[in-house]
Amino acid sequence: MNVARTALITGASAGLGKVFADQLAATGTNLVLVARRLEKLECAATELRERHRVTVNCIQADLADPEAPQRIYDATRNLGLTIDYLINNAGSGGPDLLNTRDFSEQRAFLELMMISVAQMCHLFVPGMKERAWGRVVNVSSVSARIPRAGGCNYGPSKAYLVALSEELSLTLRSHGIKVCALCPGFTHTDFHNEGDLKAMKESSASIIWYDAETVVREGLTALEQGKSVYVSGRLYRWLDPLFQSVWTRGLFKISAAH
Ligand SMILES: NC(=O)c1ccc[n+]([C@@H]2O[C@H](COP(=O)([O-])OP(=O)(O)OC[C@H]3O[C@@H](n4cnc5c(N)ncnc54)[C@H](OP(=O)(O)O)[C@@H]3O)[C@@H](O)[C@H]2O)c1
């Protein structure tokens, strides 16, 4: 008899995280949902239990708090859970590195986007190694693939996740563990629902936007195929080699600076 796997998903109260939860639950995977808004997690958990007949636990945590990963790990131990899938998905837009004078905001952003992900891997991967089976998705972004003039915050933090995932993948593949940095382009979620991001969304062409279901489905398939970096969406997959090429990369840098 196959024992059901368990997936821990950060940022599961909205957007891509909620869709990861739905698609993994549809395969019979039990869930641990993590985010700050507990009521949203509990609402999602009720729906998922009813729709997919899986076990769902919720953990409230702010991943910008340096103590959060250890608390999440301890909570899963206290619940007697082993984590087979780790989906590091929580994230947000960041404060401008140069134009925000209070660095503590920047530090909290980097904690959420990079350090918490590294610590979640540090805590949960050894158990996967012992059991010789594990899956890790680090949700990065197309922004990781090309530098652009601007806030010097979001893209660099996502580039770290690509580098981390590639090294983890090389290190862990002989231990039955697959690791993938999923790089979505613009995706319909709550991410662009406010301020400048909302204005940008409203003025941009619909062709550059993908739905969250497609991004997650492609990401989970790429993970199983053993891809350590996966750019989701046909348009972005076509652009990515141009971003990475020594011949064409310069063109994008020049155009982004103006
Ligand atoms: N949408 C896009 O176009 C796009 C493109 C490329 C990459 N991404 C990446 O995809 C991931 C998911 O974003 P999304 O598009 O699904 O955005 P979203 O709809 O805004 O969801 C973000 C999720 O992250 C959680 N979160 C944010 N800050 C957190 C914190 N400090 N601690 C714990 N959880 C936190 C939020 O939950 P709470 O508010 O309840 O804490 C929410 O569940 C992010 O890493 C984002 O950078 C998105």
The ligand as a Tripos MOL2 file, in Angstrom:
@<TRIPOS>MOLECULE
LIG
   48    52     1     0     0
SMALL
NO_CHARGES

@<TRIPOS>ATOM
      1 N1          2.4290   36.7130   -9.5510 N.am      1 LIG1
      2 C1          3.5100   36.8690  -10.3000 C.2       1 LIG1
      3 O1          3.4730   37.5230  -11.3710 O.2       1 LIG1
      4 C2          4.8010   36.2320   -9.8850 C.ar      1 LIG1
      5 C3          5.8210   36.1280  -10.8510 C.ar      1 LIG1
      6 C4          7.0250   35.5300  -10.5000 C.ar      1 LIG1
      7 C5          7.2040   35.0310   -9.2210 C.ar      1 LIG1
      8 N2          6.2060   35.1600   -8.2920 N.ar      1 LIG1
      9 C6          6.4680   34.6210   -6.9500 C.3       1 LIG1
     10 O2          5.4640   33.6800   -6.6410 O.3       1 LIG1
     11 C7          5.3630   33.5490   -5.2200 C.3       1 LIG1
     12 C8          3.8850   33.5740   -4.8290 C.3       1 LIG1
     13 O3          3.3730   34.8740   -5.1360 O.3       1 LIG1
     14 P1          1.9010   35.0880   -5.7030 P.3       1 LIG1
     15 O4          2.0340   35.6500   -7.0650 O.co2     1 LIG1
     16 O5          1.0910   33.8810   -5.4850 O.co2     1 LIG1
     17 O6          1.4590   36.2990   -4.7640 O.3       1 LIG1
     18 P2          0.2310   36.4770   -3.7280 P.3       1 LIG1
     19 O7         -1.0360   36.0540   -4.3770 O.co2     1 LIG1
     20 O8          0.3790   37.8690   -3.2440 O.co2     1 LIG1
     21 O9          0.5810   35.4390   -2.5650 O.3       1 LIG1
     22 C9          1.7260   35.6170   -1.7610 C.3       1 LIG1
     23 C10         1.6940   34.5920   -0.6520 C.3       1 LIG1
     24 O10         2.8790   34.7600    0.1530 O.3       1 LIG1
     25 C11         2.4870   34.9110    1.5050 C.3       1 LIG1
     26 N3          3.4230   35.7940    2.2200 N.ar      1 LIG1
     27 C12         3.8140   37.0420    1.8670 C.ar      1 LIG1
     28 N4          4.6310   37.5540    2.8000 N.ar      1 LIG1
     29 C13         4.7590   36.5900    3.7650 C.ar      1 LIG1
     30 C14         5.4430   36.5220    5.0020 C.ar      1 LIG1
     31 N5          6.1670   37.5600    5.4500 N.pl3     1 LIG1
     32 N6          5.3670   35.3840    5.7230 N.ar      1 LIG1
     33 C15         4.6190   34.3300    5.2990 C.ar      1 LIG1
     34 N7          3.9390   34.3420    4.1440 N.ar      1 LIG1
     35 C16         3.9950   35.4590    3.3930 C.ar      1 LIG1
     36 C17         1.0850   35.5080    1.4620 C.3       1 LIG1
     37 O11         0.3470   35.1310    2.6280 O.3       1 LIG1
     38 P3         -0.0040   36.0870    3.8720 P.3       1 LIG1
     39 O12        -0.1940   37.4760    3.3430 O.co2     1 LIG1
     40 O13        -1.2430   35.4650    4.4220 O.co2     1 LIG1
     41 O14         1.1790   35.9430    4.7810 O.co2     1 LIG1
     42 C18         0.4970   34.7880    0.2620 C.3       1 LIG1
     43 O15        -0.0080   33.5210    0.6500 O.3       1 LIG1
     44 C19         6.1740   34.6980   -4.6190 C.3       1 LIG1
     45 O16         7.4150   34.1960   -4.1630 O.3       1 LIG1
     46 C20         6.3790   35.6380   -5.8080 C.3       1 LIG1
     47 O17         7.5710   36.3780   -5.6630 O.3       1 LIG1
     48 C21         5.0050   35.7270   -8.5860 C.ar      1 LIG1
@<TRIPOS>BOND
     1     1     2 1
     2     2     3 2
     3     2     4 1
     4     4     5 ar
     5     4    48 ar
     6     5     6 ar
     7     6     7 ar
     8     7     8 ar
     9     8     9 1
    10     8    48 ar
    11     9    10 1
    12     9    46 1
    13    10    11 1
    14    11    12 1
    15    11    44 1
    16    12    13 1
    17    13    14 1
    18    14    15 2
    19    14    16 1
    20    14    17 1
    21    17    18 1
    22    18    19 2
    23    18    20 1
    24    18    21 1
    25    21    22 1
    26    22    23 1
    27    23    24 1
    28    23    42 1
    29    24    25 1
    30    25    26 1
    31    25    36 1
    32    26    27 ar
    33    26    35 ar
    34    27    28 ar
    35    28    29 ar
    36    29    30 ar
    37    29    35 ar
    38    30    31 1
    39    30    32 ar
    40    32    33 ar
    41    33    34 ar
    42    34    35 ar
    43    36    37 1
    44    36    42 1
    45    37    38 1
    46    38    39 2
    47    38    40 1
    48    38    41 1
    49    42    43 1
    50    44    45 1
    51    44    46 1
    52    46    47 1
@<TRIPOS>SUBSTRUCTURE
     1 LIG1         1 GROUP 0 **** ****
